[in-house]
């Protein structure tokens, strides 16, 4: 695992916000969820200039930071939707 040589300053709100929301597509992803696009395929169609792989990676990062939550619905195939959390 990679450890940064300079520790992160988590007391600085701006640095925390840039870490969580930084990334080329994260603001667009959040905007699409707010506008009602919850399924990954809908988000991919809304942000058609980004590759699905990159969007999935950034969705996972937003989920790890607890900005969005992933809901998995049973069935075949399983359906996945993303929603903003309370902190998001």
GIZI-V495318 format. One record per helix or strand. SS is the DSSP state (h for helix, s for strand). FROM is the first residue (numbers start at 0). TO is the last residue. If there is no record, write none. Layout:
ss/from/to
SS/FROM/TO
SS/FROM/TO
//
This chain:
ss/from/to
h/12/20
h/25/33
s/38/38
h/39/45
h/51/63
s/67/72
s/78/83
//
